[in-house]
Amino acid sequence: MRKTFVLTVFAMMFGLLFGCSSGNNVTSESTPSNSNSNNNEEKTTLKIFQFKTEIVEQLKQLEQEYESEHPTIDLEIESITGTDYETKLKAKFAAGDMPDIFMNEGYADLDNWLEHVEDLSNEPWVEDIIDVAREPMERDGKTYGMPVTLEGIGFGYNKDLFESAGIKEVPTTISELEEAAQKLQDSGINAFINNYNSYFPLAMHAFNNPIAKHEDPTAFIKGLNEGTAKLATDELTKQWTDLIQLTIKYGNKDGIITDHNTARTMFINEEYAIMQTGNWNDPVIVEMNPDMNVGFMPMPINDDSTLNDTIFVGVPNNWAIYKDSPNKDKAKDFLNWLVTSETGKRYITEEFRFIPALKSIEASSELGPISKEIVRYIEEDKVLGWQWAKYPEGVLQLIGDSIQKFIAGKIDADQMLEEFDKAWQQSISKN
């Protein structure tokens, strides 16, 4: 039986890459705290380094409220676009400017930073973490991070355009998906809007599909690492190439140069019916087109409806604490406040509109349209996990390059998968 994630979260109803949003670096400047005239304790500055740029404004507001409640603390929150985050975090450590709190993706990323992160196993919120959110930041029975939220990956689709094309059921097989795309095309409706100009939506999100659908993804990845498994001969991976070709056939012709923001805007403007996406785009959808009737559906790679009637849910990032920080106790206090105080929980659910990763926090009824759909899939136990954080460092970019060559027609599907295997072993040898 293939692995699924069984969540007991409801009570619940959580964006860019990954969130994958783009933009300039944004630093939230600390505002003056309300000082207590009877409190002469020296102020402490807590440095927080994070890459969810879609919540920058909300974090500025949280900063003010936390400092108001804690007059001896100044928060210094720096927000970096996801594609630059790891490079700039390494630069900070190299320069001796380590943040007190920073984000870590878990799995291989935790391995890379394990010597720098504090063991948080004894913190009061640890036992409250939802099961699917535990594994990325666990090592040898210890917990090294607090999950920020849950996110899902699948195809966002326009329910009204589907109805106009006479599509009555959500496709759960690749044959049904092609039939739906043909109906859209016959009705004069553009089907897929593809943003294939970056490795993020390709190697990270799209390629997760066949890996996650293995009975034991971790064992399959271990086989790839040891050279006992091959992507070029793996049936699920070969079937996944049919899905990529289908999106090209029924998609925008300039997908190879279309960026995420452009594709998202065209989807929200209802120029296309289907887009690979996740709930990190909820805030933009709600802002730009609040009346848009958005659904969320699987990304099938073959005609096994049971296997394919699933979406991919995981933890995009976790809060970690620098273990040698002189302020690590105050950093722990901040994380505890975030998930236990009414103010902190309000920010998670109502301001950030995240799907909470802790059982004790009930999601807001004001979740965005994609988040609500993700919650439904979770409740129905139709979710598989995110696998890319388990891959060897550097392989995602190489896989992304090969997929782009395939999309551009420079190599065929078999050659692409052979390049995947070479890239995997090349990355293993460098690590």
C-alpha positions in Angstrom: 0.0 0.0 0.0 1.4 3.4 -1.0 2.2 5.7 1.8 -0.2 8.5 2.6 -0.2 11.0 5.4 -2.9 10.5 7.9 -3.7 13.8 9.6 -6.0 14.4 12.5 -6.4 18.1 12.1 -10.0 19.0 11.9 -11.0 21.4 13.8 -9.2 23.0 10.7 -10.4 24.4 7.6 -1.5 28.2 4.5 1.9 31.8 -0.5 6.4 32.5 -3.5 8.3 28.6 -4.1 7.9 27.4 -2.7 6.3 30.1 -1.5 8.2 30.8 -4.5 7.5 34.5 -4.7 9.9 36.9 -6.4 10.8 40.4 -5.4 13.5 42.5 -3.8 14.9 41.9 -0.4 12.8 43.5 2.2 13.9 44.4 5.7 11.2 45.2 8.3 12.6 48.0 10.4 11.9 47.8 14.1 9.6 50.4 15.5 10.1 52.0 18.9 8.7 49.9 21.7 6.5 51.2 24.5 9.0 51.3 27.3 8.1 50.7 30.9 9.5 53.5 33.1 9.9 51.0 36.0 11.8 48.5 33.9 15.5 49.2 33.5 16.3 45.9 31.9 18.5 46.3 28.9 16.9 45.8 25.5 17.6 42.7 23.4 17.5 42.7 19.6 16.2 39.4 18.1 17.3 39.0 14.5 14.9 36.9 12.4 15.8 35.9 8.8 13.0 34.5 6.7 11.9 34.0 3.1 8.1 34.1 3.0 8.0 37.4 1.2 4.2 37.3 0.8 3.7 38.1 4.5 6.2 40.9 4.9 3.6 43.6 5.7 1.9 41.3 8.2 5.2 40.6 9.9 5.8 44.3 10.3 2.5 44.5 12.2 3.4 41.5 14.3 6.7 43.1 15.1 5.0 46.1 16.5 2.5 44.1 18.6 5.2 41.8 20.0 7.4 44.7 21.0 4.4 46.4 22.6 3.8 43.3 24.7 7.5 42.8 25.4 9.1 46.3 25.9 12.6 44.9 26.4 12.7 43.1 23.0 13.3 44.7 19.6 12.6 42.4 16.6 14.7 42.8 13.5 13.0 40.8 10.7 14.7 40.5 7.4 12.8 38.9 4.5 14.6 37.5 1.5 13.2 36.1 -1.8 13.3 32.3 -1.8 15.8 31.9 -4.6 18.4 34.0 -2.8 17.7 32.9 0.8 20.2 30.0 1.2 23.1 32.0 -0.4 22.5 35.0 1.8 22.0 32.9 4.9 25.4 31.3 4.3 26.9 34.8 3.7 25.6 36.0 7.0 27.2 33.0 8.9 30.4 33.5 7.0 30.4 37.2 8.1 29.6 36.4 11.7 26.2 38.1 11.5 24.2 35.0 12.5 20.4 35.5 13.0 18.9 34.3 16.2 16.0 32.7 14.3 16.0 31.5 10.7 14.1 29.2 8.4 15.2 25.7 7.5 13.5 23.4 5.0 14.3 20.2 6.8 15.6 16.8 5.7 18.8 17.5 3.7 18.7 21.2 4.6 18.6 20.2 8.3 21.7 18.0 7.7 23.5 21.0 6.2 22.8 23.1 9.2 22.6 20.6 12.0 25.7 21.8 13.8 24.2 25.3 14.0 20.6 24.6 15.2 19.3 24.4 18.7 17.6 21.2 20.0 14.0 22.3 20.7 12.7 18.9 21.8 11.7 20.1 25.2 9.7 23.0 24.0 6.0 22.8 25.0 4.7 23.0 21.5 6.6 20.0 20.1 4.1 17.4 21.1 1.4 19.4 19.4 2.9 19.2 15.9 0.7 17.5 13.3 2.2 14.2 12.2 3.1 15.1 8.6 5.0 18.2 9.8 7.3 16.4 12.2 9.6 14.4 10.1 11.5 17.1 8.2 13.1 18.6 11.4 13.6 15.4 13.4 17.0 13.6 13.8 17.7 10.8 16.2 14.6 11.4 18.2 15.2 15.1 18.6 13.3 18.1 17.1 15.2 21.0 15.7 12.5 23.3 14.3 9.0 24.6 14.5 6.9 24.1 11.3 5.7 27.4 9.9 2.6 26.1 8.0 1.2 23.5 5.7 1.1 24.1 1.9 -0.2 22.0 -1.0 0.8 21.6 -4.6 -1.6 20.6 -7.4 -3.4 22.2 -10.4 -5.5 25.3 -9.6 -8.4 25.5 -12.0 -11.2 27.9 -12.8 -14.5 26.2 -11.9 -16.5 28.6 -14.1 -14.4 27.9 -17.2 -14.6 24.2 -16.6 -18.4 24.5 -16.4 -18.5 26.6 -19.6 -16.6 23.8 -21.4 -19.0 21.1 -20.1 -16.5 19.5 -17.7 -18.6 18.0 -14.9 -16.0 16.0 -12.9 -12.5 16.8 -11.7 -10.0 14.7 -13.7 -8.2 12.0 -11.7 -6.5 10.2 -14.5 -4.3 11.5 -17.3 -6.8 10.4 -19.9 -9.6 12.4 -18.2 -7.2 15.4 -17.9 -6.5 15.3 -21.6 -10.2 15.0 -22.3 -10.9 18.1 -20.2 -8.1 20.0 -21.9 -9.6 19.2 -25.3 -13.0 20.3 -24.2 -11.6 23.6 -23.0 -9.7 24.1 -26.3 -12.9 23.2 -28.3 -14.8 25.8 -26.3 -12.2 28.5 -27.2 -10.8 28.4 -23.7 -7.0 28.3 -23.1 -6.2 25.3 -20.9 -2.8 25.4 -19.2 -0.8 28.5 -18.3 2.8 27.1 -17.8 5.6 29.0 -16.1 8.6 26.9 -17.0 11.3 29.6 -17.0 12.7 28.5 -13.6 13.7 25.2 -12.0 11.4 25.9 -9.0 8.1 24.9 -10.6 9.8 22.2 -12.7 12.4 20.3 -10.7 10.9 21.0 -7.3 7.1 21.0 -7.7 6.4 19.1 -10.9 9.1 16.5 -10.5 7.9 15.7 -7.0 4.9 14.1 -8.6 6.4 10.7 -9.7 8.8 10.5 -6.7 6.0 11.0 -4.2 3.8 8.4 -5.9 6.2 5.6 -5.1 5.1 3.2 -2.4 8.2 4.2 -0.3 9.6 7.5 -1.7 12.4 7.6 0.9 13.6 4.1 -0.1 13.4 5.0 -3.8 15.5 8.2 -3.2 18.0 6.0 -1.2 18.2 3.7 -4.2 19.0 6.7 -6.5 21.7 7.9 -4.1 23.3 4.4 -4.0 22.9 3.8 -7.8 20.6 0.8 -7.4 17.6 2.7 -8.8 17.4 4.6 -12.1 15.0 7.3 -13.2 15.5 6.4 -16.8 13.9 3.0 -16.2 11.4 3.9 -13.5 7.9 3.5 -14.8 6.3 6.3 -12.7 8.9 8.8 -13.9 8.5 7.8 -17.5 4.7 8.2 -17.1 5.2 11.6 -15.6 6.8 12.8 -18.8 3.4 12.3 -20.5 1.9 14.9 -18.2 4.6 17.4 -19.0 4.0 16.8 -22.7 0.2 17.2 -22.2 0.7 20.6 -20.5 2.9 21.7 -23.4 0.4 20.5 -26.0 -2.5 22.3 -24.4 -0.6 25.2 -22.9 0.8 28.6 -23.8 3.5 28.4 -26.4 5.9 30.6 -24.6 5.9 28.6 -21.3 9.6 28.2 -21.4 10.0 32.0 -20.9 6.9 32.7 -18.8 7.7 33.6 -15.2 5.6 32.8 -12.2 4.2 36.3 -11.7 3.1 36.6 -15.3 1.5 33.1 -15.3 -0.3 33.8 -12.0 -1.7 37.1 -13.3 -3.0 35.5 -16.5 -4.6 32.7 -14.4 -6.2 35.2 -12.0 -7.4 37.3 -14.9 -9.2 34.1 -16.1 -7.3 34.0 -19.4 -6.3 30.4 -18.8 -8.2 27.6 -17.0 -5.4 25.6 -15.3 -2.2 26.4 -13.5 0.2 24.4 -11.4 0.2 26.2 -8.1 -0.3 26.1 -4.3 -2.0 28.0 -1.5 0.9 30.5 -1.3 -0.9 32.3 -4.1 -4.2 32.7 -2.1 -3.4 36.2 -0.9 -2.8 37.4 -4.5 -5.9 35.7 -5.8 -8.1 37.2 -3.1 -6.6 40.7 -3.7 -6.8 40.7 -7.5 -9.9 38.7 -8.2 -11.9 38.0 -5.0 -14.9 36.6 -6.9 -12.8 34.1 -8.8 -14.2 30.6 -8.5 -11.0 28.6 -7.9 -10.8 24.9 -7.4 -7.8 22.6 -6.7 -7.2 19.2 -8.3 -4.7 16.4 -8.7 -1.9 16.2 -11.2 -2.4 12.7 -12.7 0.4 10.9 -14.5 -1.4 7.7 -15.6 -4.8 6.1 -15.5 -4.7 4.8 -11.9 -7.4 7.0 -10.4 -6.7 5.8 -6.8 -3.0 6.7 -7.1 -3.6 10.0 -8.8 -6.5 11.4 -6.8 -4.1 13.1 -4.5 -2.3 16.4 -4.0 1.1 17.0 -2.4 1.2 18.5 1.1 4.2 19.5 3.1 6.0 22.0 5.3 7.6 24.7 3.2 9.9 25.9 6.0 10.5 25.7 9.8 11.7 28.1 12.4 15.1 27.2 13.7 17.2 28.8 16.4 20.9 29.4 16.2 22.3 27.2 19.0 25.2 29.6 19.9 23.0 32.7 20.0 23.3 34.6 23.2 19.6 35.3 22.9 18.4 31.8 22.3 16.2 31.7 25.4 14.4 34.9 24.2 14.2 33.4 20.8 12.4 30.3 22.3 10.1 32.7 24.1 9.2 34.3 20.8 8.4 31.0 19.1 6.3 29.9 22.2 4.4 33.2 22.1 3.7 32.8 18.3 1.9 29.5 18.8 0.3 29.9 22.2 -0.7 33.5 22.7 -4.0 34.8 21.2 -2.1 37.5 19.3 0.4 35.0 17.8 -2.3 32.5 16.8 -4.3 35.3 15.3 -1.4 36.3 13.1 -0.9 32.6 11.9 -4.6 32.1 11.1 -6.1 35.5 10.2 -3.2 37.7 9.1 -0.9 35.2 7.4 -3.9 32.9 6.6 -1.8 29.8 7.1 -3.0 26.3 7.5 -1.7 25.6 11.0 0.8 22.8 11.6 -0.1 22.5 15.2 -3.1 20.6 16.4 -4.1 23.2 19.0 -4.5 26.0 16.5 -7.8 26.1 14.6 -7.6 27.4 11.0 -9.5 30.5 10.1 -12.8 30.3 8.3 -11.4 33.0 6.1 -8.8 30.8 4.4 -8.2 31.5 0.8 -9.8 29.3 -1.9 -6.9 27.0 -2.5 -6.2 26.5 1.2 -9.8 25.5 1.7 -9.5 22.9 -1.0 -6.2 21.6 0.5 -7.9 21.2 3.8 -10.6 19.1 2.1 -8.0 16.8 0.6 -6.3 16.4 4.0 -9.6 15.6 5.7 -10.2 12.9 3.0 -6.7 11.5 3.4 -5.8 12.2 -0.2 -2.4 13.7 0.3 1.2 12.6 -0.5 4.3 14.3 0.7 7.0 16.7 -0.5 10.3 14.8 -1.4 12.7 17.3 -2.9 14.3 18.3 0.4 15.7 14.7 0.6 17.6 15.1 -2.8 21.3 15.6 -2.9 22.3 19.3 -2.9 22.6 20.8 -6.4 20.5 18.2 -8.3 17.3 20.3 -8.6 19.0 23.0 -10.7 20.5 20.3 -13.0 17.1 18.5 -13.3 15.4 21.8 -14.1 17.9 22.5 -16.9 17.2 19.1 -18.5 13.4 19.6 -18.3 13.7 23.0 -20.0 15.8 21.3 -22.7 13.0 18.8 -23.1 10.3 21.5 -23.3 12.3 23.4 -25.9 12.5 20.2 -28.0 16.3 19.9 -27.7 16.1 16.4 -26.2 13.5 13.7 -26.1 11.9 12.2 -22.9 14.4 9.2 -22.8 17.4 11.6 -23.1 15.9 13.8 -20.4 15.6 11.0 -17.9 19.2 9.8 -18.7 20.4 13.3 -17.9 18.5 13.1 -14.6 20.4 10.0 -13.6 23.7 11.6 -14.6 22.8 14.8 -12.7 21.9 12.7 -9.6 25.2 10.9 -9.5 27.1 14.1 -10.2 25.5 15.8 -7.2 26.1 12.8 -5.0 29.8 12.8 -5.9 30.1 16.5 -5.0 28.5 16.1 -1.6 
